[in-house]
Amino acid sequence: MSDSRYTHQDKKLTPGYIEVIVICMIIVAVAFWSYDRYFAQKIKIVDMSGYFRQQKALMAAGELTEADFRTSLNKLDAYISQDAELHKNQVYILKEVVLKNGDELSFK
């Protein structure tokens, strides 16, 4: 006697091992990228002594007045503050403190 309950197979759509591994790898990659982008602390280097050395040379050459120096210093402060607001997970320190391997904030 043939019972149709046992011969009928349910056609469920289940992912295989490869699909599960690929899905897990995608989830892990997105998690690592998100953590690195939004949560991990990063160090940005600011070369203030180089900036002051350059400004001092320009003032000694007569190409820069004291008012121009104050204006450029205010612009530099605004630039660093704007960059800090944009990247909340970054710490800004002076170049003299960092030994090596830092991402330098360049301003001209």
C-alpha positions as CSV (number, residue, x, y, z in Angstrom):
1,M,0.0,0.0,0.0
2,S,1.5,3.3,-1.0
3,D,0.8,6.2,1.2
4,S,1.1,9.6,-0.6
5,R,2.1,11.3,2.6
6,Y,5.5,9.6,2.7
7,T,6.3,9.8,-1.0
8,H,5.5,13.5,-1.5
9,Q,8.6,15.6,-0.7
10,D,8.3,19.1,0.5
11,K,10.1,21.5,-1.8
12,K,11.6,24.0,0.7
13,L,14.0,26.6,-0.4
14,T,16.9,26.2,2.0
15,P,20.4,27.6,1.4
16,G,23.3,25.2,1.0
17,Y,26.6,25.3,2.8
18,I,28.3,27.6,0.3
19,E,25.5,30.1,0.4
20,V,25.6,30.2,4.2
21,I,29.4,30.7,4.2
22,V,29.1,33.5,1.6
23,I,26.3,35.2,3.6
24,C,28.3,35.0,6.8
25,M,31.4,36.4,5.2
26,I,29.5,39.3,3.8
27,I,28.0,40.1,7.2
28,V,31.4,39.9,8.9
29,A,33.0,42.1,6.2
30,V,30.3,44.7,6.6
31,A,30.6,44.6,10.4
32,F,34.4,45.1,10.2
33,W,34.1,47.9,7.7
34,S,31.4,49.6,9.9
35,Y,33.5,49.3,13.0
36,D,36.6,50.6,11.4
37,R,34.8,53.5,9.7
38,Y,32.6,54.7,12.6
39,F,33.8,53.4,15.9
40,A,37.6,52.6,15.9
41,Q,39.7,55.5,17.2
42,K,42.2,56.9,14.6
43,I,45.0,59.3,15.1
44,K,45.5,62.4,12.9
45,I,48.8,64.3,13.1
46,V,48.9,68.1,12.9
47,D,52.3,69.7,12.2
48,M,51.9,73.0,14.0
49,S,55.7,73.6,14.4
50,G,56.1,73.3,10.6
51,Y,53.2,75.7,10.1
52,F,54.7,78.2,12.6
53,R,58.1,77.9,11.0
54,Q,56.6,78.6,7.6
55,Q,54.7,81.6,8.8
56,K,57.7,82.9,10.6
57,A,59.8,82.7,7.4
58,L,57.0,84.5,5.5
59,M,56.9,87.2,8.2
60,A,60.7,87.6,8.1
61,A,60.6,87.9,4.3
62,G,57.9,90.6,4.6
63,E,55.3,88.7,2.7
64,L,53.1,88.3,5.7
65,T,51.8,90.9,8.2
66,E,50.7,90.2,11.7
67,A,47.1,90.7,10.7
68,D,47.5,88.2,7.9
69,F,49.1,85.8,10.4
70,R,46.2,86.1,12.7
71,T,43.8,85.5,9.8
72,S,45.6,82.4,8.6
73,L,45.7,81.1,12.2
74,N,42.0,81.5,12.6
75,K,41.5,79.8,9.2
76,L,43.7,76.9,10.4
77,D,41.7,76.6,13.6
78,A,38.4,76.6,11.7
79,Y,39.8,74.0,9.3
80,I,40.9,71.6,12.1
81,S,37.6,72.2,14.0
82,Q,35.6,71.4,10.8
83,D,37.6,68.3,10.2
84,A,37.1,67.2,13.8
85,E,33.3,67.7,13.5
86,L,33.3,65.6,10.4
87,H,35.3,62.7,11.9
88,K,34.2,62.1,15.5
89,N,36.3,59.0,15.9
90,Q,39.6,60.7,15.3
91,V,42.1,62.1,17.8
92,Y,44.3,65.1,16.8
93,I,47.8,65.3,18.2
94,L,51.0,67.2,17.4
95,K,53.5,65.7,15.0
96,E,56.3,66.0,17.6
97,V,54.5,63.5,19.8
98,V,54.1,60.8,17.1
99,L,57.0,58.5,16.4
100,K,55.8,57.0,13.1
101,N,52.8,55.7,11.1
102,G,50.3,58.5,11.5
103,D,47.8,60.1,9.1
104,E,49.0,63.7,8.7
105,L,46.4,66.4,8.3
106,S,47.7,68.7,5.6
107,F,46.8,72.3,5.3
108,K,48.0,74.9,2.9
